[in-house]
Amino acid sequence: MSRKCGWFIHIKLLNSPKNIFTMTNLSPAEEIKQLREQLHTHNHLYYVKNDPQITDYDYDQLLKKLEALEAKHPELDDPNSPTKRVGDDRDQRFEQVVHQYPMLSLANTYNEQELRDFDGRIRKAVGDDFTYVCELKFDGVSISLRYENGKLSKGVTRGDGTQGDDVTSNVKTIRSITLSLPKGDYPDFFEIRGDIYMPKDGFLKMNERRAENGEKTFANPRNAASGSLKLIHSAAVAKRPLDCYLYYLMANNLPASSHYDNMQKALHWGFRVPETMKRASKIEEVLEYIHYWESERHNLPYEIDGIVIKIDELNLQEELGFTAKSPRWAISYKYKAEQALTKLNSVSFKVGRTGAVTPVANLEPVLLAGTTVKRASLHNQDIINNLGLHEGDMVYVEKGGEIIPKITAVDESQRPENANPIEFIATCPECGTTLVRKEGEAAHYCPNENHCPPQRKGKFVHFISRKAMNIDSLGEETIQLFIKQGMIETIPDLYEIKAPQIARLERLGEKSAKNIIESINKSKEVPMQRVLFGLGIRFVGETVAKTLAKNFQTIEDLAKASEEELVAIDEIGEKIAQSIRLYFSNAENIKLINRLREHGLQLTSQMEKKSGGALNGLKIVATGKLENFSRDEIKDAIESHGGKAVSSVSAKTDLLLAGENAGGSKLKKAEELGIRIVTEQEFMEMIKGE
């Protein structure tokens, strides 16, 4: 049974721990108990933590072993066994919504004979008069979208198959998901299900940014999509490169009796339906489709991990029915992750912009999934230790999510005699500073942030970037040249460079010098939140910088703030607060800030609450679910129009904005106090004319 579900469940591949299947001298009851505990643990890691520790294939083999043992020993039956339950990805931070139609898992196989056996069972049950539909099995996160009168009313995750998380506000940020349909012949109420996924390019770019900021990178696009969809603030979700394909339509009055025809109808209504769906009348045609996509999948802009095969006729789907966990009328064929055996030549260590030290395996070049692999990230010391890597080892390499090469295992039988284990370095390979590893973190860091060469260069490159100071006439190569020539050591040095210094450098000249100086001077107009972001304080990204600028009038106020004051701010957690305090407790950083002030940079926030405006002076409480605003967005909207967003109703409250399902104590208290209550539509009208 596969671990992921849309109408079905699809899964992904990761590292396999050693001796995963080793259980010797155990009674059937003990072995069954251990297998169930293992599978429950791996389900939790996969669904809840988004941190799977074994491959899909290994997971499925564990499950098949448990199924076989349970079949032999029915007296040991347990309704909570992983063989009888869909995995559970519910998150109690979200409202739980009961599925009108259960979201079950999907039986799967890795070999063609089992597909032929499936075909034989279908023909024995319903005869030969039917058609298959073949579809790509997206490696994403299952979503069920509800539409009422042509408008998206709910977006719900798979959850435990019976109920899932209400992520409607997050789903609405995904541009490929239709929010409102034009007039058409669709049912008044229907559900359409599919996968939310992250394209390959977007995944790689996002991981690069996270690595540069010292944040934990995602193992693969599926984990990234799942983690993104479960972010609390929809504004943060909107910044993630999520996309969606839809593949199953459900309603009491469907337009057609064929699954394929219903999906073509959904395409006509305006939904994003895969063009790769194909009908097949025989199992041989299904196998041709599987063989074609086994190689062609590498050319897709997104990840798939197999093929889904469904019976097309809905009456036959109903006739065949379901097991406790899966539909009998569908199955998935899973592609095994491509693997190659090659030699580990060496391990080098790379220092990033934030000082994070990443070990990189340098490999004997090997062809894998259509590309030549020469290097693989080892991420951190724990990965090296878990693999037990030694110098000159023959290692198995896979592509994580078919994108990032990774070492999954070592062939110890081919290990050279007297080979030394790979040890993580103790000092920075660039500046020699002793590395540190903070409690609770996997990565080692070089603490010499202001003088370590790659960190110093990285700080400049980040500072001049478009989303920070936007000094567009400078680039990484020019920054490197300035450093090499001794023209800059710390950020404020940029503002002391003179045009003649630049003009005499190779490949630049007077025109380039003039453009660079103008661009540097123009950056002095950049607002404080972007200066904060540009400083490269660990964990202070664009959103956090904006939040800080809203809550502190000057950078001096921020520098004086205690950890407790910082944590009290919405969206500022303990880790971010500690990082900010650490930055401003460094005397060199304070000196840097003072020099930037002398050069005229904006270190006073302009994000003041608007005076005047349609909501001038009004204290406003928002309650209930809003269609057009997240919690943060409605607060911004109120404040940008001159109002003040408050959290509780009192005699001083001027207005209560009541969204969907508003009620409880806030609404009752507002009515008792005679406070004006407005709908979201009325609120929109209030601010519309401004």
C-alpha positions in Angstrom: 0.0 0.0 0.0 1.3 3.4 -0.9 1.7 6.1 1.7 0.3 9.1 -0.2 -3.2 9.8 -1.2 -5.2 12.1 -3.4 -8.1 10.0 -4.2 -5.1 7.8 -3.8 -1.8 7.8 -1.9 1.6 8.2 -3.6 5.0 8.1 -1.9 8.7 9.0 -2.2 12.2 7.6 -1.8 14.9 8.3 0.8 17.8 6.7 2.7 17.4 3.1 3.9 18.7 2.4 7.4 20.9 -0.6 7.8 19.3 -4.0 8.7 15.8 -2.7 8.2 14.4 -6.2 7.6 16.5 -8.0 10.2 14.3 -9.7 12.7 15.6 -13.1 13.9 14.4 -15.5 16.6 11.1 -13.7 17.1 7.7 -15.3 17.6 5.1 -14.3 15.1 3.4 -12.0 17.7 6.7 -10.3 18.5 7.6 -9.8 14.8 4.2 -8.4 14.0 4.4 -6.1 16.9 7.9 -4.8 15.9 6.8 -4.4 12.2 3.7 -2.4 13.3 5.8 -0.1 15.5 8.4 0.4 12.8 5.7 1.3 10.2 3.8 3.6 12.6 7.2 5.4 13.2 7.9 5.8 9.5 4.4 7.0 8.8 4.8 9.7 11.4 8.2 10.7 10.0 6.7 10.8 6.5 3.3 12.5 7.0 3.8 14.7 10.1 7.6 15.5 10.2 8.1 15.5 6.4 11.4 13.8 7.1 11.2 10.2 5.8 14.1 7.9 6.8 13.5 5.0 4.4 12.8 4.6 0.7 9.3 4.0 -0.6 10.4 0.6 -1.7 11.7 -0.4 1.7 8.5 0.9 3.3 6.4 -1.1 0.9 8.5 -4.3 1.6 8.0 -3.9 5.3 4.2 -3.4 4.8 4.0 -6.5 2.5 5.9 -8.6 5.1 3.4 -7.5 7.8 0.5 -8.2 5.5 1.8 -11.8 4.9 2.3 -12.4 8.6 -1.2 -11.1 9.5 -2.7 -13.3 6.9 -1.0 -16.3 8.5 -2.0 -15.3 12.0 -5.6 -13.9 11.9 -5.8 -14.3 15.7 -3.3 -11.4 15.9 -5.6 -9.0 14.0 -5.6 -5.3 15.0 -7.9 -2.7 13.5 -5.2 -0.1 14.1 -2.5 -2.0 12.1 -0.8 0.1 9.4 -2.1 -2.5 6.9 -5.7 -1.4 7.6 -5.2 2.4 8.0 -4.4 5.2 5.8 -1.4 7.3 6.9 -2.3 10.4 8.9 -0.9 13.9 8.1 -3.3 15.9 10.2 -2.0 19.0 12.0 -4.0 20.2 15.0 -3.1 23.8 14.3 -5.7 23.6 11.5 -9.4 23.2 11.7 -10.4 19.6 10.9 -12.9 18.9 8.1 -14.7 15.6 7.5 -14.4 14.3 4.0 -17.7 13.8 2.2 -16.0 11.1 0.2 -13.2 9.2 2.0 -9.7 9.7 0.7 -8.3 6.2 0.5 -4.9 4.8 -0.2 -3.8 3.0 -3.3 -2.4 -0.5 -3.7 0.8 -0.5 -5.6 3.3 -2.8 -7.2 6.9 -2.7 -8.6 6.6 -5.5 -11.1 4.7 -6.2 -14.3 3.4 -9.6 -13.3 1.5 -8.1 -10.4 -0.1 -5.7 -12.9 -1.1 -8.7 -15.1 -2.6 -10.4 -11.9 -4.5 -7.2 -11.2 -5.8 -7.2 -14.8 -6.8 -10.9 -14.4 -8.8 -10.1 -11.2 -10.7 -7.3 -12.9 -11.6 -9.4 -15.9 -12.7 -12.3 -13.7 -15.0 -9.9 -11.7 -16.5 -7.7 -14.5 -15.7 -9.3 -17.8 -13.7 -7.9 -20.7 -15.9 -4.9 -21.6 -14.0 -2.1 -19.8 -11.3 0.5 -20.4 -8.3 1.6 -18.3 -7.1 5.2 -17.8 -3.4 5.7 -17.3 -2.1 8.7 -15.5 1.2 10.1 -14.2 1.6 9.7 -10.4 2.7 13.1 -9.2 5.1 13.1 -6.3 3.2 15.8 -4.3 0.6 16.3 -1.6 -3.0 15.2 -1.9 -5.7 17.9 -1.8 -9.4 17.8 -2.1 -11.1 21.0 -3.4 -14.8 21.7 -2.8 -16.8 24.0 -5.0 -20.2 25.4 -4.3 -22.0 27.3 -7.0 -18.8 27.6 -9.0 -16.7 29.0 -6.1 -13.9 27.3 -4.1 -15.3 26.8 -0.6 -12.8 24.4 1.0 -9.3 23.0 0.4 -8.7 20.0 2.6 -5.7 17.7 3.0 -6.0 13.9 3.1 -5.5 13.7 6.9 -6.4 10.2 8.0 -8.6 9.6 5.1 -11.8 10.4 7.0 -11.0 14.0 7.9 -8.2 16.4 7.0 -6.8 19.9 7.6 -8.6 22.9 6.3 -5.9 24.7 4.3 -8.3 26.8 2.2 -6.5 30.1 2.7 -3.2 28.5 1.7 -4.6 26.8 -1.3 -5.9 30.1 -2.6 -2.4 31.4 -3.0 -1.6 28.8 -5.7 -2.2 30.4 -9.0 -3.1 27.3 -10.9 -6.0 26.5 -8.6 -9.2 28.1 -9.9 -11.0 30.2 -7.2 -14.2 31.0 -9.2 -15.5 29.3 -12.3 -17.3 31.1 -15.2 -20.9 30.1 -15.8 -21.1 26.5 -16.9 -22.9 23.2 -16.7 -21.0 22.0 -13.5 -22.9 20.6 -10.5 -23.9 23.0 -7.7 -21.6 21.1 -5.4 -18.7 18.9 -6.3 -15.2 17.9 -5.2 -12.1 17.7 -7.4 -9.0 16.0 -6.1 -5.4 16.2 -7.1 -1.8 16.8 -6.1 -0.1 20.0 -5.0 3.5 19.8 -6.0 6.7 21.9 -6.3 8.3 22.1 -9.8 12.0 21.0 -10.0 13.4 24.5 -10.8 11.4 26.2 -8.0 12.5 23.5 -5.5 16.2 23.9 -6.4 16.1 27.7 -6.2 14.2 27.6 -2.9 16.7 25.2 -1.4 19.6 27.3 -2.5 18.0 30.3 -0.7 17.4 28.3 2.4 21.0 27.0 2.4 22.3 30.6 2.0 20.2 31.7 4.9 21.4 28.9 7.1 18.0 27.2 7.1 17.4 23.5 6.8 16.9 22.4 3.2 14.2 20.1 2.1 15.1 16.5 1.0 12.9 16.6 -2.1 10.1 18.5 -3.8 7.4 16.4 -2.1 8.6 17.3 1.4 8.9 20.9 0.3 5.4 21.0 -1.0 4.0 19.3 2.2 5.9 21.7 4.5 4.8 24.7 2.5 1.1 23.8 2.5 1.2 23.4 6.3 2.6 26.9 7.0 0.3 28.9 9.2 0.5 32.2 7.4 -0.8 32.1 3.8 1.4 35.1 2.9 4.4 32.8 3.5 2.8 30.0 1.4 2.3 32.5 -1.5 6.1 32.9 -1.7 6.7 29.1 -2.2 6.7 27.9 -5.8 3.7 25.6 -5.5 1.6 24.2 -8.4 -1.3 21.8 -8.8 -2.7 19.2 -11.1 -6.2 17.7 -10.6 -7.2 14.1 -11.5 -10.5 13.0 -10.0 -14.0 14.5 -10.0 -16.7 13.6 -7.5 -20.3 14.6 -7.2 -23.8 13.2 -6.9 -24.6 14.3 -10.4 -21.5 13.9 -12.5 -21.6 15.0 -16.2 -20.5 11.7 -17.6 -20.3 8.0 -16.7 -16.6 7.9 -17.6 -13.8 9.1 -15.4 -11.8 10.2 -18.4 -14.8 12.2 -19.8 -15.4 13.8 -16.5 -11.8 15.0 -16.3 -12.1 16.4 -19.9 -15.2 18.2 -18.7 -13.3 19.6 -15.8 -10.6 20.8 -18.2 -13.4 22.6 -20.2 -14.6 24.3 -17.0 -11.2 25.8 -16.4 -9.4 23.3 -14.2 -5.7 22.3 -14.6 -6.0 18.6 -15.7 -3.0 16.6 -17.0 -2.8 16.3 -20.7 -0.8 13.1 -20.2 -3.9 11.0 -19.3 -4.5 8.2 -21.8 -7.1 5.5 -22.2 -6.0 1.9 -22.8 -8.2 -1.2 -23.6 -5.6 -3.8 -22.9 -2.9 -4.4 -20.2 -0.3 -4.4 -23.0 -1.2 -0.8 -23.8 -0.9 0.1 -20.1 2.6 -1.5 -20.0 3.6 0.6 -23.1 2.5 3.8 -21.3 4.6 2.7 -18.2 7.7 1.9 -20.3 7.5 5.2 -22.2 7.3 7.4 -19.1 10.0 5.4 -17.2 12.6 7.3 -19.3 10.6 10.3 -20.4 9.8 11.3 -16.8 13.3 12.8 -16.5 12.3 15.4 -19.0 9.3 16.6 -17.1 9.5 19.9 -15.1 8.1 18.1 -12.0 8.6 14.8 -10.3 6.5 11.6 -10.8 7.3 8.3 -9.0 5.1 6.0 -11.0 1.9 5.5 -13.0 -1.7 5.2 -11.8 -4.1 2.8 -13.6 -7.8 3.2 -13.0 -11.0 1.6 -14.4 -12.6 4.2 -16.6 -16.3 3.2 -16.2 -17.8 4.6 -13.0 -20.4 1.9 -12.7 -17.7 -0.7 -12.7 -15.7 1.3 -10.1 -18.8 1.1 -7.9 -19.3 -2.6 -8.6 -15.7 -3.5 -7.7 -15.8 -1.3 -4.6 -13.1 -1.0 -1.9 -11.1 -2.9 0.6 -10.8 -1.3 4.1 -8.0 0.8 2.7 -7.9 0.9 -1.1 -10.2 0.9 -4.2 -10.2 -2.5 -6.0 -10.5 -0.7 -9.3 -7.2 1.1 -9.3 -3.5 0.3 -8.7 -0.2 2.2 -9.1 3.0 1.0 -10.7 6.0 2.4 -8.8 9.3 3.1 -10.5 12.3 2.1 -8.5 14.7 4.9 -7.8 17.6 4.7 -10.3 20.8 3.7 -8.5 24.4 3.6 -9.5 27.5 2.2 -7.8 30.6 4.4 -7.9 33.8 5.2 -6.0 34.0 7.9 -3.3 37.2 9.8 -4.2 37.1 12.3 -1.4 35.0 14.5 0.8 35.4 18.3 0.6 33.8 20.9 2.8 32.1 24.1 1.5 31.4 27.2 3.6 28.2 29.1 2.8 27.2 32.7 3.2 25.9 32.2 6.7 28.9 30.1 7.8 27.2 26.7 7.5 29.7 24.0 6.5 28.4 21.4 4.1 30.3 18.2 3.3 30.3 17.2 -0.4 31.2 13.8 -1.7 33.4 13.9 -4.8 32.6 10.8 -6.8 34.0 8.9 -9.8 31.7 10.2 -12.5 28.7 7.9 -13.1 25.6 8.2 -15.3 22.4 8.4 -13.3 18.8 9.3 -14.4 20.1 10.8 -17.6 22.9 12.9 -16.2 26.5 12.5 -15.2 26.9 12.7 -11.4 30.2 13.8 -10.0 29.2 15.1 -6.6 26.7 14.4 -3.9 25.8 16.5 -0.8 26.3 14.7 2.5 24.5 17.5 4.4 26.1 17.1 7.8 28.1 15.0 10.2 25.2 12.8 11.2 24.7 11.6 7.6 28.4 10.7 7.3 28.3 8.8 10.6 25.0 7.0 9.7 26.5 5.9 6.4 29.8 4.8 8.0 31.8 6.3 5.1 35.4 5.4 4.7 38.0 6.7 2.2 37.8 5.0 -1.1 34.4 3.3 -0.4 32.2 2.0 -3.2 28.9 3.8 -2.7 25.4 3.6 -4.0 24.1 6.9 -5.4 20.5 7.9 -6.0 18.8 11.1 -6.9 16.7 12.4 -4.0 13.3 13.0 -5.6 15.1 12.4 -8.9 16.9 15.7 -8.5 19.6 15.9 -5.9 22.3 13.2 -5.9 22.8 11.5 -2.6 24.7 8.5 -1.2 22.2 5.9 0.1 24.5 3.0 1.1 28.0 1.7 1.1 29.2 -1.7 -0.3 31.5 -2.6 2.6 32.6 -5.8 0.8 34.6 -3.6 -1.6 36.2 -1.4 1.1 40.0 -1.0 0.7 42.1 -2.5 3.5 43.1 -0.1 6.3 40.7 2.6 4.9 40.2 5.4 7.3 36.7 6.6 8.3 35.7 10.0 6.9 35.8 12.5 9.8 34.1 15.8 9.9 36.5 18.7 10.1 37.0 20.6 13.4 38.1 23.9 11.9 36.9 26.1 9.0 38.6 25.1 5.7 38.7 28.8 4.7 39.9 30.7 7.8 40.9 28.1 10.3 38.4 29.1 13.0 37.1 26.3 15.3 33.7 25.2 14.1 30.6 25.2 16.4 27.5 23.1 16.4 24.6 24.5 18.3 22.4 22.3 20.4 19.4 21.0 18.4 21.0 21.8 15.0 22.5 19.4 12.5 25.0 21.8 10.8 28.4 23.0 11.9 29.1 26.7 11.5 32.2 28.9 11.3 31.5 31.7 13.8 34.0 34.1 12.1 31.2 35.7 10.2 33.0 39.1 9.4 36.4 37.8 8.3 35.9 34.3 6.9 36.4 34.8 3.1 33.3 33.1 1.7 31.1 34.5 4.4 32.5 38.0 3.8 31.9 37.7 0.0 28.5 36.2 0.6 27.5 39.1 2.8 28.3 41.6 0.1 26.5 39.6 -2.6 23.4 39.3 -0.4 23.6 43.0 0.6 23.6 44.2 -3.1 20.8 41.7 -4.2 17.6 42.9 -5.7 15.4 42.2 -2.7 17.9 43.9 -0.3 19.7 47.0 -1.4 19.2 46.5 -5.2 22.6 47.8 -6.2 22.1 46.5 -9.7 25.3 47.8 -11.3 27.3 45.5 -9.1 27.6 41.8 -9.5 29.4 38.9 -7.8 32.4 39.1 -10.0 32.9 42.8 -9.4 32.5 42.3 -5.6 35.1 39.6 -5.8 37.4 42.0 -7.7 36.8 44.8 -5.1 37.8 42.4 -2.3 40.8 41.1 -4.2 42.0 44.7 -4.7 41.5 45.5 -1.0 38.9 48.1 -1.7 36.3 46.6 0.6 36.4 44.5 3.8 33.0 45.3 5.4 29.7 46.5 4.0 30.1 50.2 4.8 33.3 50.3 2.6 31.0 50.2 -0.4 29.8 53.7 0.4 33.4 55.0 0.6 34.6 53.8 -2.9 35.3 56.6 -5.4 34.7 56.5 -9.1 38.5 56.8 -10.0 39.2 53.7 -8.0 36.7 51.7 -10.0 37.6 53.3 -13.4 41.2 52.0 -13.3 40.2 48.4 -12.7 40.4 45.9 -15.6 37.1 45.5 -17.7 35.4 48.5 -15.9 36.3 52.0 -17.0 34.7 55.4 -16.3 31.2 54.6 -17.6 30.9 51.5 -15.4 32.4 53.5 -12.5 29.7 56.2 -12.9 26.9 53.6 -13.0 28.2 51.8 -9.9 28.5 54.9 -7.8 25.1 56.1 -8.8 23.6 52.7 -7.9 25.3 52.7 -4.6 24.1 56.2 -3.8 20.6 55.3 -4.8 20.6 52.4 -2.4 20.6 54.9 0.5 16.9 55.5 -0.2 16.0 51.8 0.4 13.7 51.5 3.4 14.8 50.1 6.8 13.1 46.6 6.3 15.3 45.9 3.3 18.4 47.2 5.0 17.7 44.8 7.8 17.2 42.0 5.3 20.4 43.0 3.5 22.5 42.8 6.7 22.2 39.0 6.5 21.2 38.3 10.1 20.7 34.6 10.4 17.0 33.6 10.1 16.0 37.2 9.3 14.4 36.9 5.8 12.2 39.3 4.0 9.1 38.6 6.0 10.8 38.7 9.4 12.6 42.0 8.4 9.3 43.6 7.5 7.8 42.4 10.8 10.7 43.9 12.8 10.4 47.2 10.9 6.8 47.4 11.8 7.5 46.8 15.5 10.6 48.9 16.0 10.9 52.6 15.0 14.7 52.5 14.6 17.4 50.0 14.3 18.7 51.2 17.7 15.3 50.2 19.3 15.7 46.8 17.7 19.3 46.5 18.9 18.2 47.2 22.5 15.3 44.7 22.5 15.5 41.8 24.8 14.9 38.2 23.7 11.6 38.2 25.6 10.4 41.4 23.8 11.3 39.9 20.5 9.5 36.5 21.1 6.4 38.4 22.1 6.1 39.6 18.5 3.9 37.5 16.2 6.1 35.4 13.8 9.3 35.9 15.9 10.2 32.6 17.5 12.9 31.8 20.0 15.5 30.8 17.4 15.1 34.1 15.5 15.1 36.1 18.7 18.4 34.5 19.8 20.0 35.1 16.4 19.0 38.8 16.5 20.4 39.2 20.0 23.6 37.5 19.0 24.0 39.8 16.0 23.6 43.0 18.0 25.8 41.8 20.9 28.7 41.8 18.5 30.7 45.0 18.8 31.9 44.8 15.2 28.3 44.7 14.0 27.4 47.7 16.1 30.3 49.5 14.5 29.1 48.5 11.1 25.6 49.9 11.8 27.0 53.2 13.0 29.0 53.5 9.9 26.0 52.8 7.7 24.1 55.5 9.5 26.9 58.0 8.9 26.6 57.2 5.2 22.9 58.1 5.2 21.2 54.7 5.0 17.6 54.4 6.2 17.7 53.0 9.7 14.5 54.5 10.8 11.3 52.7 9.9 8.8 54.4 7.5 6.2 51.7 8.2 4.1 53.9 10.3 0.4 53.5 10.7 -1.4 55.6 8.2 -3.1 58.7 9.5 -6.3 59.6 7.8 -7.9 57.0 5.5 -11.2 55.3 5.5 -10.6 53.6 8.9 -8.8 56.6 10.6 -8.6 56.0 14.3 -11.0 53.0 14.4 -10.2 50.1 16.7 -11.2 47.0 14.7 -11.6 43.4 15.7 -11.7 40.7 13.0 -13.2 37.3 13.7 -14.2 34.3 11.7 -12.8 33.0 8.4 -12.3 35.7 5.7 -12.4 35.0 2.0 -10.0 37.6 0.9 -7.6 38.0 3.8 -5.3 35.9 6.0 -4.9 36.9 9.6 -1.8 38.9 8.8 -3.3 40.4 5.7 -6.4 41.8 7.4 -4.3 43.3 10.1 -2.2 45.0 7.4 -5.3 46.2 5.5 -6.8 47.7 8.7 -3.6 49.5 9.6 -2.8 50.7 6.0 -6.2 52.5 6.0 -5.6 54.3 9.3 -7.2 51.8 11.7 -5.8 49.8 14.6 -6.2 46.0 14.6 -7.0 44.8 18.1 -7.5 41.2 19.2 -10.3 41.4 21.8 -13.7 43.2 22.0 -14.1 45.9 24.6 -16.0 49.1 25.2 -13.3 50.9 23.2 -13.8 48.8 20.1 -15.3 50.7 17.2 -16.0 47.9 14.7 -16.3 44.1 14.5 -15.5 42.5 11.2 -17.4 39.2 11.1 -16.2 36.6 8.6 -17.6 33.2 7.8 -18.6 31.1 10.9 -18.1 34.1 13.2 -19.7 33.7 16.5 -18.9 32.9 20.1 -18.0 35.4 22.7 -16.7 38.2 20.4 -19.9 38.5 18.4 -22.0 38.2 21.5 -20.0 40.9 23.4 -20.1 43.2 20.4 -23.9 42.9 20.2 -24.2 43.6 24.0 -22.0 46.7 23.7 -23.8 48.0 20.7 -20.6 47.9 18.6 -21.1 48.1 14.8 -20.8 44.7 13.1 -19.9 44.6 9.4 -19.5 41.7 6.9 -16.3 41.3 4.8 -18.2 42.7 1.8 -19.1 45.8 3.8 -15.5 46.2 4.9 -14.3 45.9 1.3 -16.7 48.7 0.4 -15.5 50.9 3.2 -11.9 50.8 2.0 -12.7 50.6 -1.7 -13.0 54.2 -2.5 -9.9 55.3 -0.8 
